[in-house]
Amino acid sequence: MTVYTYSRVSTESQNVQQQVQVLEKYNPDYSISEKFTGTTLDRPKFDKLVKKTLKPGDSLIVQDVSRLGRKASAVLALAEDLQDRNIKLIVDNLGGLDVTSSAGKLIFTILSGIAAASRETMLERQKIGINRAKAEGRYKGRKALDPVVVKTAKDLVASGMKKKDVASQLKIGES
């Protein structure tokens, strides 16, 4: 049985170290961390861990349900997949509860819904704030990219490079 911890933050300005330190008490064999949005389960390190690395009998430990993602349906599907593969999923801030147990599933389902609702509420508040700032003439939108960067990005995509790789190389968003 191998113990893995997974830590994630969403932005470059956030620090994953606090989560890593909290999870050290589990004496993990491997500690995986990354900076990637929680709105998708398509995160490079997480994807590799879940799809290729974890084996029956292993344990995956996270500090908080929200570290797995913000979409309740995706997080619940992940938990079910891990359970089907005989992999324990433990959430530290639930007292180290194994959410693949029957009681754990109940609590996990509720908290996954709360994490999703929290994200939706934050987005609604953000939209309200943007609309108010626009009405007051204070919101200008995000700054336009340098035309040279835009041309370079288009050229790289046209040459066959993946949008994700172009965005990473040029340090810009994929959109």
MIPALUM-303626 format. One line per field, with one value per residue: residue number from 0; x, y, z of N, C-alpha, C in turn. Coordinates in steps of 0.1 Angstrom, whole numbers. Layout:
% residues N
nr = NUM | ... $
n.x = X | ... $
n.y = Y | ... $
n.z = Z | ... $
ca.x = X | ... $
ca.y = Y | ... $
ca.z = Z | ... $
c.x = X | ... $
c.y = Y | ... $
c.z = Z | ... $
This chain:
% residues 175
nr = 0 | 1 | 2 | 3 | 4 | 5 | 6 | 7 | 8 | 9 | 10 | 11 | 12 | 13 | 14 | 15 | 16 | 17 | 18 | 19 | 20 | 21 | 22 | 23 | 24 | 25 | 26 | 27 | 28 | 29 | 30 | 31 | 32 | 33 | 34 | 35 | 36 | 37 | 38 | 39 | 40 | 41 | 42 | 43 | 44 | 45 | 46 | 47 | 48 | 49 | 50 | 51 | 52 | 53 | 54 | 55 | 56 | 57 | 58 | 59 | 60 | 61 | 62 | 63 | 64 | 65 | 66 | 67 | 68 | 69 | 70 | 71 | 72 | 73 | 74 | 75 | 76 | 77 | 78 | 79 | 80 | 81 | 82 | 83 | 84 | 85 | 86 | 87 | 88 | 89 | 90 | 91 | 92 | 93 | 94 | 95 | 96 | 97 | 98 | 99 | 100 | 101 | 102 | 103 | 104 | 105 | 106 | 107 | 108 | 109 | 110 | 111 | 112 | 113 | 114 | 115 | 116 | 117 | 118 | 119 | 120 | 121 | 122 | 123 | 124 | 125 | 126 | 127 | 128 | 129 | 130 | 131 | 132 | 133 | 134 | 135 | 136 | 137 | 138 | 139 | 140 | 141 | 142 | 143 | 144 | 145 | 146 | 147 | 148 | 149 | 150 | 151 | 152 | 153 | 154 | 155 | 156 | 157 | 158 | 159 | 160 | 161 | 162 | 163 | 164 | 165 | 166 | 167 | 168 | 169 | 170 | 171 | 172 | 173 | 174 $
n.x = 8 | 6 | 11 | -2 | -1 | -19 | -17 | -30 | -31 | -48 | -37 | -7 | 1 | -6 | 4 | 14 | 26 | 15 | -6 | 9 | 26 | 6 | -3 | 19 | 19 | 8 | 28 | 35 | 43 | 47 | 45 | 25 | 21 | 6 | 0 | -29 | -61 | -91 | -114 | -115 | -109 | -88 | -59 | -24 | -5 | -22 | -39 | -21 | -15 | -40 | -49 | -27 | -9 | -19 | -28 | -47 | -54 | -38 | -36 | -50 | -46 | -60 | -61 | -84 | -118 | -123 | -98 | -98 | -115 | -140 | -164 | -191 | -202 | -181 | -162 | -175 | -177 | -151 | -144 | -160 | -149 | -123 | -131 | -142 | -119 | -106 | -91 | -83 | -97 | -89 | -98 | -83 | -92 | -116 | -112 | -96 | -112 | -121 | -134 | -145 | -158 | -191 | -204 | -186 | -190 | -215 | -210 | -191 | -204 | -222 | -204 | -191 | -211 | -214 | -189 | -191 | -213 | -202 | -183 | -199 | -214 | -193 | -186 | -210 | -211 | -188 | -196 | -216 | -202 | -185 | -204 | -215 | -192 | -188 | -211 | -205 | -184 | -159 | -148 | -128 | -123 | -101 | -66 | -56 | -37 | -3 | 1 | 21 | 26 | 2 | 2 | 24 | 15 | -7 | 7 | 23 | 3 | -8 | 13 | 11 | 14 | 1 | -26 | -25 | 2 | 13 | 2 | 14 | 42 | 42 | 33 | 6 | -30 | -51 | -73 $
n.y = -12 | 21 | 55 | 85 | 120 | 149 | 181 | 213 | 245 | 274 | 296 | 314 | 332 | 321 | 299 | 266 | 253 | 253 | 234 | 212 | 209 | 204 | 179 | 163 | 148 | 124 | 109 | 105 | 84 | 95 | 129 | 150 | 180 | 209 | 239 | 248 | 253 | 245 | 240 | 221 | 186 | 179 | 181 | 182 | 168 | 157 | 142 | 122 | 110 | 99 | 84 | 68 | 62 | 55 | 25 | -5 | -7 | 15 | 48 | 80 | 112 | 142 | 177 | 191 | 188 | 206 | 207 | 187 | 195 | 217 | 211 | 194 | 170 | 160 | 155 | 137 | 116 | 110 | 101 | 78 | 63 | 58 | 43 | 21 | 10 | 2 | 20 | 41 | 73 | 100 | 127 | 153 | 175 | 166 | 152 | 131 | 114 | 85 | 88 | 70 | 52 | 42 | 61 | 81 | 87 | 99 | 123 | 134 | 138 | 158 | 179 | 182 | 193 | 217 | 229 | 233 | 250 | 272 | 281 | 289 | 309 | 328 | 334 | 346 | 369 | 381 | 388 | 406 | 426 | 434 | 444 | 465 | 481 | 487 | 502 | 524 | 534 | 525 | 501 | 486 | 463 | 435 | 441 | 445 | 422 | 425 | 432 | 418 | 396 | 383 | 377 | 360 | 339 | 330 | 322 | 301 | 283 | 278 | 264 | 240 | 236 | 229 | 247 | 250 | 246 | 267 | 289 | 284 | 287 | 314 | 327 | 334 | 334 | 307 | 314 $
n.z = 0 | -9 | 0 | -10 | -12 | -22 | -32 | -41 | -56 | -70 | -83 | -95 | -75 | -51 | -24 | -21 | 0 | 27 | 26 | 20 | 42 | 62 | 54 | 58 | 82 | 76 | 67 | 39 | 10 | -14 | -24 | -41 | -58 | -73 | -93 | -104 | -119 | -102 | -114 | -133 | -139 | -154 | -149 | -152 | -134 | -115 | -131 | -141 | -117 | -108 | -130 | -139 | -119 | -92 | -75 | -67 | -32 | -25 | -10 | -13 | -2 | 6 | 17 | 17 | 5 | -17 | -29 | -47 | -67 | -80 | -91 | -82 | -93 | -108 | -89 | -72 | -90 | -94 | -67 | -67 | -87 | -77 | -54 | -67 | -77 | -55 | -40 | -14 | -4 | 13 | 34 | 49 | 65 | 73 | 95 | 88 | 74 | 56 | 26 | 9 | 24 | 36 | 54 | 50 | 23 | 23 | 38 | 22 | -2 | 5 | 11 | -13 | -28 | -15 | -20 | -47 | -48 | -35 | -53 | -74 | -62 | -56 | -83 | -91 | -74 | -83 | -109 | -104 | -91 | -112 | -131 | -116 | -114 | -141 | -147 | -132 | -146 | -140 | -147 | -170 | -183 | -192 | -199 | -233 | -252 | -263 | -297 | -311 | -295 | -298 | -326 | -327 | -311 | -327 | -349 | -339 | -331 | -356 | -367 | -356 | -329 | -297 | -282 | -254 | -248 | -262 | -248 | -223 | -230 | -239 | -217 | -213 | -212 | -223 | -239 $
ca.x = 0 | 14 | 3 | 1 | -8 | -21 | -20 | -32 | -36 | -53 | -30 | 7 | 3 | -9 | 15 | 9 | 33 | 7 | -12 | 20 | 29 | -5 | -4 | 31 | 16 | 4 | 40 | 33 | 54 | 49 | 37 | 23 | 15 | 6 | -7 | -38 | -75 | -99 | -127 | -113 | -101 | -78 | -47 | -14 | 0 | -34 | -43 | -12 | -16 | -52 | -51 | -16 | 0 | -26 | -31 | -55 | -47 | -32 | -44 | -49 | -50 | -60 | -64 | -98 | -126 | -121 | -85 | -100 | -122 | -151 | -176 | -196 | -204 | -168 | -155 | -182 | -174 | -137 | -145 | -166 | -139 | -113 | -136 | -143 | -105 | -101 | -82 | -89 | -96 | -90 | -98 | -77 | -100 | -128 | -107 | -89 | -122 | -121 | -147 | -150 | -167 | -205 | -205 | -177 | -196 | -226 | -204 | -183 | -214 | -227 | -193 | -188 | -221 | -210 | -177 | -196 | -221 | -193 | -177 | -210 | -216 | -182 | -187 | -221 | -206 | -178 | -203 | -223 | -192 | -181 | -215 | -215 | -180 | -191 | -221 | -198 | -173 | -146 | -143 | -123 | -120 | -87 | -58 | -53 | -23 | 6 | -2 | 32 | 24 | -10 | 7 | 33 | 6 | -14 | 17 | 26 | -9 | -9 | 24 | 7 | 17 | -11 | -29 | -20 | 17 | 16 | -1 | 25 | 54 | 41 | 28 | -7 | -42 | -54 | -84 $
ca.y = 0 | 34 | 67 | 97 | 132 | 158 | 195 | 222 | 259 | 278 | 307 | 315 | 340 | 313 | 290 | 252 | 248 | 251 | 221 | 201 | 207 | 198 | 165 | 155 | 139 | 111 | 102 | 99 | 79 | 105 | 141 | 156 | 193 | 217 | 251 | 246 | 256 | 234 | 238 | 209 | 175 | 177 | 187 | 172 | 159 | 150 | 132 | 111 | 103 | 92 | 75 | 59 | 58 | 48 | 11 | -10 | -7 | 27 | 58 | 93 | 121 | 157 | 185 | 196 | 184 | 215 | 205 | 177 | 202 | 226 | 206 | 183 | 158 | 154 | 151 | 125 | 105 | 106 | 92 | 65 | 56 | 54 | 32 | 9 | 5 | -2 | 31 | 50 | 87 | 105 | 141 | 156 | 184 | 159 | 143 | 120 | 104 | 78 | 92 | 58 | 44 | 46 | 74 | 91 | 91 | 108 | 136 | 138 | 142 | 171 | 188 | 184 | 202 | 230 | 234 | 237 | 262 | 282 | 286 | 296 | 322 | 337 | 339 | 355 | 381 | 388 | 394 | 418 | 437 | 439 | 452 | 478 | 489 | 492 | 512 | 536 | 538 | 522 | 488 | 487 | 450 | 432 | 448 | 438 | 417 | 431 | 426 | 409 | 383 | 377 | 372 | 349 | 328 | 325 | 315 | 288 | 274 | 274 | 255 | 227 | 236 | 229 | 260 | 249 | 248 | 281 | 297 | 283 | 293 | 329 | 331 | 340 | 325 | 299 | 320 $
ca.z = 0 | -11 | 4 | -18 | -8 | -33 | -28 | -52 | -55 | -83 | -90 | -92 | -64 | -40 | -20 | -18 | 11 | 38 | 24 | 20 | 57 | 70 | 50 | 62 | 93 | 71 | 62 | 25 | 2 | -24 | -22 | -54 | -57 | -85 | -94 | -115 | -116 | -96 | -122 | -142 | -134 | -164 | -144 | -156 | -123 | -109 | -141 | -141 | -104 | -107 | -141 | -142 | -107 | -81 | -77 | -56 | -19 | -23 | -4 | -18 | 9 | 3 | 28 | 17 | -7 | -28 | -36 | -58 | -77 | -76 | -96 | -74 | -101 | -112 | -77 | -68 | -100 | -90 | -55 | -70 | -95 | -67 | -46 | -76 | -79 | -42 | -36 | -4 | -6 | 27 | 34 | 62 | 73 | 78 | 106 | 81 | 71 | 43 | 19 | 2 | 33 | 34 | 61 | 43 | 10 | 27 | 41 | 10 | -12 | 9 | 10 | -27 | -32 | -9 | -27 | -60 | -46 | -31 | -65 | -81 | -54 | -59 | -97 | -91 | -68 | -92 | -120 | -98 | -89 | -126 | -136 | -109 | -118 | -155 | -146 | -126 | -155 | -134 | -152 | -184 | -189 | -191 | -209 | -245 | -254 | -273 | -310 | -315 | -288 | -305 | -339 | -324 | -306 | -339 | -358 | -332 | -332 | -370 | -370 | -350 | -315 | -289 | -275 | -240 | -249 | -267 | -237 | -213 | -235 | -239 | -204 | -215 | -211 | -236 | -247 $
c.x = 9 | 5 | 8 | -7 | -8 | -25 | -21 | -36 | -39 | -45 | -15 | 10 | 0 | 3 | 9 | 15 | 25 | 0 | -2 | 24 | 19 | -5 | 8 | 29 | 12 | 16 | 39 | 46 | 58 | 40 | 36 | 16 | 16 | -2 | -16 | -52 | -82 | -112 | -126 | -106 | -89 | -65 | -36 | -9 | -11 | -38 | -34 | -13 | -28 | -53 | -40 | -9 | -7 | -30 | -40 | -47 | -40 | -41 | -40 | -54 | -49 | -64 | -79 | -105 | -123 | -108 | -87 | -107 | -134 | -164 | -180 | -197 | -191 | -161 | -162 | -178 | -160 | -137 | -150 | -156 | -128 | -118 | -137 | -129 | -98 | -89 | -89 | -87 | -99 | -89 | -94 | -87 | -114 | -123 | -100 | -99 | -120 | -134 | -152 | -158 | -181 | -208 | -197 | -183 | -207 | -220 | -197 | -193 | -219 | -216 | -189 | -198 | -218 | -199 | -182 | -204 | -213 | -187 | -187 | -213 | -205 | -183 | -199 | -218 | -197 | -186 | -211 | -214 | -187 | -192 | -216 | -204 | -182 | -200 | -215 | -187 | -159 | -140 | -140 | -121 | -105 | -79 | -56 | -39 | -16 | 3 | 9 | 30 | 12 | -6 | 15 | 25 | -1 | -5 | 21 | 15 | -10 | 2 | 22 | 9 | 3 | -13 | -24 | -5 | 21 | 13 | 10 | 38 | 54 | 36 | 15 | -18 | -45 | -65 | -78 $
c.y = 12 | 45 | 79 | 109 | 141 | 171 | 204 | 236 | 263 | 288 | 307 | 323 | 332 | 303 | 276 | 247 | 245 | 238 | 210 | 198 | 200 | 183 | 156 | 146 | 125 | 103 | 96 | 94 | 89 | 117 | 148 | 170 | 201 | 230 | 250 | 248 | 243 | 232 | 227 | 198 | 172 | 185 | 177 | 163 | 150 | 139 | 120 | 103 | 94 | 81 | 64 | 54 | 50 | 34 | 6 | -11 | 6 | 37 | 72 | 103 | 135 | 164 | 188 | 191 | 193 | 214 | 195 | 184 | 209 | 221 | 193 | 170 | 151 | 148 | 138 | 113 | 100 | 97 | 79 | 56 | 50 | 42 | 19 | 2 | 1 | 7 | 40 | 64 | 93 | 120 | 146 | 165 | 178 | 149 | 130 | 109 | 98 | 80 | 81 | 49 | 49 | 59 | 85 | 96 | 101 | 122 | 142 | 144 | 156 | 182 | 192 | 194 | 216 | 237 | 240 | 250 | 274 | 289 | 294 | 309 | 332 | 342 | 349 | 369 | 389 | 395 | 406 | 429 | 443 | 448 | 465 | 487 | 495 | 503 | 525 | 541 | 534 | 509 | 489 | 474 | 447 | 439 | 439 | 433 | 425 | 424 | 416 | 396 | 376 | 370 | 359 | 337 | 322 | 317 | 301 | 278 | 269 | 264 | 241 | 226 | 237 | 243 | 261 | 252 | 262 | 291 | 296 | 289 | 308 | 335 | 340 | 330 | 318 | 306 | 331 $
c.z = 0 | -7 | -4 | -12 | -21 | -28 | -41 | -48 | -69 | -91 | -86 | -79 | -51 | -37 | -16 | -5 | 24 | 38 | 26 | 35 | 65 | 67 | 54 | 73 | 89 | 66 | 48 | 19 | -9 | -21 | -35 | -52 | -70 | -84 | -106 | -111 | -111 | -104 | -132 | -135 | -143 | -160 | -146 | -145 | -117 | -118 | -141 | -128 | -104 | -118 | -143 | -129 | -96 | -85 | -65 | -43 | -16 | -16 | -10 | -7 | 4 | 16 | 29 | 4 | -19 | -35 | -48 | -69 | -72 | -82 | -89 | -81 | -105 | -100 | -72 | -77 | -97 | -78 | -58 | -78 | -86 | -59 | -54 | -78 | -66 | -37 | -26 | -7 | 8 | 26 | 48 | 71 | 77 | 89 | 100 | 77 | 57 | 36 | 10 | 11 | 31 | 42 | 54 | 30 | 13 | 29 | 29 | 0 | -8 | 7 | -4 | -33 | -27 | -16 | -41 | -58 | -42 | -43 | -73 | -75 | -57 | -73 | -98 | -85 | -77 | -104 | -116 | -97 | -103 | -132 | -129 | -113 | -132 | -155 | -140 | -134 | -150 | -140 | -167 | -191 | -187 | -202 | -221 | -246 | -264 | -287 | -315 | -308 | -294 | -318 | -336 | -319 | -318 | -348 | -352 | -333 | -347 | -374 | -364 | -335 | -307 | -282 | -261 | -239 | -253 | -255 | -226 | -217 | -235 | -226 | -205 | -213 | -224 | -244 | -256 $
